[in-house]
Amino acid sequence: MKQFFTSGVAALLLSVSACSTSNSSLAPNQAELPGRKDDGSILLPNMWSLRPAGRQVELGDFPVNLAVHPGGRYVVALHSGYGKHEAVVVDLTTDTVVSRAALNEAFYGIAFSRDGSRLVCSGAGDEVVHSFVFVDGQLTQPKEIRLRPAKERGIPCGIALSADGRTAYIANVWGQSISVVDMEEHSPITEILLGTKNGGSTPTLPPATDFDEASITKRAEALLESTGPEEPFPFSCALDEKHGRLFVSLWAQSSVAVIDLGTRQIIDRWSTEEHPNEMLLEKSSQRLYVANANRNSVSVIDTASGRTIETLVAELKPGSPMGNTPNSLALSPDGGRLFVANANINTVAVFDISLPGKSRSLGFIPTGWYPTSVRLTPDGKKLLVANGKGSISKANPKGPQPGVKAPPGTTIEYIGGLFRGSLGVVDLPRSSGFEAEMKRYTAIAYAGMPPQPGAPCASRKNLGRQPRAKESRRRFAHQVLHLYH
């Protein structure tokens, strides 16, 4: 029987703010405004509050993915926001930014070679991948490897490098294909088509003359794109060189494609839940973990049979509607714990996966605003979290107003450009103290939920809630019961 594990610790916390009816410190009719509070927390406009664990290193606009250097001293954050696209290197011995490399465009894909000498990242709509030689925290000798003419639509996304660093496998999320690239010759080898057609030309409209028109033009161009419901939209890659296979998550088809590296053909498709994105293959290659952004879940797949053996659910409250957006995964060095970033609930869920088929929730670690990537250092001592929107919201009183031209010299405060992302660095306790620390972190995570006026406090009877009717699986919220006794 499939088992449905949930991180539903909410039913066990009887005193957290999530079940409070109001903020008792407010006077009648007094507004609760976003920003930093006296208790050190940060209230967001959506009424969630932040109290991120660990130290916070300020980065740039929307860090979307992290790559940890194999030596463990450095981590590189790829930025893909409204502002400057760049790769930013952080020295983890000092928690400081030590170098930056500007990119014209970037999107999600970033990977170090196994020996740490090379860093490769996506060039997004430029239809290139960027290659750097990595030396003592510096990104040197930049090279662009062109995958296709810039007018053709591909959008390189997830990247997997072979063990020897000579070959890169790149998912083209809009091109419905996988590019195979020779990293020594800096040239494409072949393209593996996954959909019914390969990308196509980028629709173009006349250049915009101002900011407002640029926004309108971008949306108009998107409407001109032609895709069918059968297109897979490949997102990320996981390489199983031991068995000569490449796994590719298919955003739009709730599945993982299995590609034979010898024939470069799809040999199987394994079902997941909706919107599979980042994947993680354990060292033994026996289990593949797939984050499903549209179902609050992680599929655990047996790679020998292609069968889902467990579905882990990273929900603060059992039976939550879709919207947590699990989007990134990390494994402890011993393979015993799984860390799951949940973008929309500002947490990292933690599972004990040491017993296959009998995983259990350990709770949550609070993060900054909108965690996009979670990683561990090779020694397992530090948890690293990229927070796309950083730790605090900002107002934009001088924001753009359609039809109204600002006076010359005015700085337009477009909301998409006001956020500074951050890197959370959390020192993880030793195994003997790990679960005790998780109790503390989990309580903080629940205290960050929005108040629910009139809602009854959680109680143990809530643990008996039945799963959604179409799910013939058992829900084990009681697995975390021991944490609060």
URGI-V83605 format. One record per residue. RES is the residue in one letter. OMEGA is omega in degrees with one decimal (999 if undefined). Layout:
RES;OMEGA + RES;OMEGA
This chain:
M;175.0 + K;178.8 + Q;-174.0 + F;-175.5 + F;-178.6 + T;173.7 + S;-174.0 + G;-178.8 + V;-176.2 + A;-177.1 + A;-176.6 + L;-178.3 + L;-171.8 + L;-175.0 + S;-177.7 + V;-174.9 + S;-178.5 + A;179.5 + C;176.7 + S;-178.4 + T;178.5 + S;173.8 + N;-172.7 + S;-178.3 + S;-178.0 + L;173.6 + A;178.5 + P;177.9 + N;177.8 + Q;-178.6 + A;174.2 + E;-173.8 + L;178.1 + P;177.0 + G;-178.7 + R;-176.9 + K;-176.8 + D;-178.7 + D;178.6 + G;178.5 + S;179.7 + I;-179.7 + L;178.7 + L;-179.7 + P;179.9 + N;176.8 + M;166.4 + W;176.2 + S;-176.0 + L;167.0 + R;-170.5 + P;176.5 + A;173.4 + G;-179.9 + R;-177.6 + Q;178.3 + V;-178.5 + E;178.2 + L;-180.0 + G;-174.7 + D;173.7 + F;169.1 + P;-171.3 + V;-178.2 + N;179.7 + L;171.2 + A;-179.4 + V;177.6 + H;-178.6 + P;178.4 + G;175.3 + G;-177.1 + R;-173.1 + Y;169.5 + V;179.5 + V;178.7 + A;177.2 + L;-176.8 + H;-177.4 + S;-178.4 + G;178.5 + Y;-177.3 + G;-174.7 + K;172.2 + H;-174.5 + E;170.6 + A;-174.7 + V;-177.7 + V;178.0 + V;175.0 + D;-175.2 + L;175.2 + T;-179.8 + T;-176.9 + D;179.3 + T;173.7 + V;-177.1 + V;176.7 + S;179.1 + R;173.7 + A;-178.5 + A;177.2 + L;178.1 + N;176.1 + E;176.2 + A;175.9 + F;168.9 + Y;-168.4 + G;175.6 + I;-178.6 + A;170.9 + F;167.6 + S;-174.5 + R;179.6 + D;176.4 + G;-176.6 + S;-175.6 + R;172.0 + L;179.4 + V;177.4 + C;-177.1 + S;172.8 + G;173.8 + A;-173.4 + G;172.9 + D;179.7 + E;175.9 + V;163.2 + V;-179.4 + H;177.9 + S;178.4 + F;167.1 + V;-174.8 + F;-178.3 + V;174.1 + D;176.5 + G;-179.0 + Q;175.8 + L;-172.7 + T;176.4 + Q;-178.5 + P;175.9 + K;174.6 + E;176.1 + I;-176.5 + R;179.8 + L;-177.5 + R;175.4 + P;-175.9 + A;-179.0 + K;176.9 + E;-175.2 + R;176.6 + G;-178.8 + I;175.5 + P;-173.6 + C;-176.7 + G;-175.6 + I;171.9 + A;179.5 + L;175.4 + S;-176.4 + A;-179.9 + D;177.4 + G;-175.8 + R;-174.5 + T;175.4 + A;175.1 + Y;-169.9 + I;177.4 + A;176.5 + N;-168.0 + V;177.7 + W;179.5 + G;178.8 + Q;-174.8 + S;172.8 + I;173.7 + S;174.2 + V;-170.0 + V;172.7 + D;-175.5 + M;176.0 + E;179.1 + E;-178.9 + H;-178.8 + S;176.9 + P;176.6 + I;-179.0 + T;177.8 + E;177.8 + I;-175.9 + L;-179.7 + L;-177.7 + G;-178.7 + T;177.8 + K;-175.0 + N;172.0 + G;-173.2 + G;-178.1 + S;177.6 + T;176.8 + P;-179.3 + T;175.4 + L;178.1 + P;-178.4 + P;178.6 + A;-178.9 + T;177.3 + D;-174.8 + F;-177.3 + D;-179.7 + E;178.3 + A;179.2 + S;179.7 + I;-178.7 + T;-179.3 + K;-179.6 + R;178.6 + A;177.8 + E;179.3 + A;179.8 + L;179.9 + L;179.2 + E;-178.3 + S;174.9 + T;179.3 + G;-179.1 + P;-178.2 + E;-177.8 + E;-172.3 + P;-175.3 + F;-179.9 + P;-173.4 + F;-176.0 + S;-178.5 + C;171.4 + A;-171.7 + L;175.6 + D;-175.9 + E;-179.6 + K;-178.4 + H;175.5 + G;-176.6 + R;172.2 + L;176.7 + F;-177.8 + V;176.9 + S;-177.3 + L;-176.7 + W;-168.0 + A;-175.4 + Q;177.2 + S;-177.7 + S;174.8 + V;175.1 + A;177.3 + V;-176.3 + I;175.0 + D;-176.2 + L;178.5 + G;-178.3 + T;-176.1 + R;178.3 + Q;174.2 + I;-179.4 + I;179.2 + D;171.6 + R;-178.6 + W;-177.8 + S;171.4 + T;169.8 + E;-167.5 + E;174.1 + H;175.8 + P;-179.6 + N;-175.7 + E;179.6 + M;179.5 + L;178.5 + L;-179.7 + E;-172.8 + K;-179.7 + S;-177.6 + S;-176.9 + Q;-178.4 + R;175.9 + L;179.2 + Y;-176.4 + V;176.6 + A;-179.4 + N;-170.4 + A;-175.4 + N;178.0 + R;176.7 + N;-167.5 + S;171.8 + V;176.1 + S;175.9 + V;-171.6 + I;172.4 + D;-172.4 + T;175.7 + A;-176.6 + S;-174.8 + G;-177.1 + R;174.0 + T;-176.6 + I;176.3 + E;170.7 + T;-178.7 + L;-177.0 + V;-176.1 + A;-177.1 + E;173.7 + L;178.5 + K;179.0 + P;178.3 + G;179.5 + S;173.8 + P;177.9 + M;179.1 + G;175.7 + N;179.4 + T;170.5 + P;-170.0 + N;-178.6 + S;-173.3 + L;173.9 + A;178.3 + L;172.3 + S;-177.3 + P;179.4 + D;179.2 + G;-175.5 + G;-178.7 + R;176.6 + L;178.8 + F;-174.4 + V;176.5 + A;178.0 + N;-169.7 + A;-170.4 + N;175.6 + I;168.9 + N;-179.8 + T;165.6 + V;176.2 + A;-177.7 + V;179.8 + F;168.5 + D;-177.2 + I;-174.6 + S;178.1 + L;-178.5 + P;-179.5 + G;-178.6 + K;-180.0 + S;178.5 + R;179.8 + S;174.0 + L;178.6 + G;-172.1 + F;172.0 + I;-179.7 + P;-177.3 + T;169.9 + G;-172.9 + W;174.8 + Y;176.6 + P;-176.9 + T;-176.2 + S;176.3 + V;-179.7 + R;171.4 + L;172.2 + T;-176.1 + P;179.0 + D;177.7 + G;-175.1 + K;-177.8 + K;172.3 + L;-177.9 + L;-178.0 + V;172.4 + A;177.6 + N;-172.4 + G;-177.0 + K;176.8 + G;-173.7 + S;-177.3 + I;178.0 + S;-179.7 + K;175.2 + A;177.1 + N;-179.2 + P;177.8 + K;179.9 + G;-178.9 + P;178.1 + Q;-177.4 + P;178.4 + G;-179.9 + V;178.8 + K;179.9 + A;177.4 + P;178.4 + P;178.3 + G;179.9 + T;173.7 + T;-178.9 + I;-176.6 + E;177.1 + Y;-171.6 + I;-179.5 + G;-178.4 + G;-175.6 + L;-174.8 + F;172.0 + R;178.2 + G;-179.3 + S;173.3 + L;174.7 + G;178.9 + V;-175.0 + V;174.8 + D;-178.5 + L;179.3 + P;175.1 + R;-175.6 + S;-176.5 + S;-179.2 + G;-172.2 + F;-175.4 + E;176.4 + A;177.8 + E;178.1 + M;175.4 + K;-178.3 + R;180.0 + Y;-177.0 + T;177.1 + A;178.2 + I;-180.0 + A;179.6 + Y;178.2 + A;179.4 + G;179.3 + M;178.4 + P;173.6 + P;-179.5 + Q;-177.2 + P;175.4 + G;-178.8 + A;177.6 + P;176.4 + C;178.9 + A;176.9 + S;-175.3 + R;-178.7 + K;178.3 + N;-177.4 + L;-177.7 + G;179.9 + R;179.1 + Q;176.9 + P;177.7 + R;-169.7 + A;-175.4 + K;179.9 + E;179.5 + S;-177.6 + R;179.8 + R;-178.4 + R;-173.9 + F;177.1 + A;-177.8 + H;179.7 + Q;179.2 + V;-178.2 + L;-176.7 + H;-176.7 + L;-173.4 + Y;175.2 + H;999
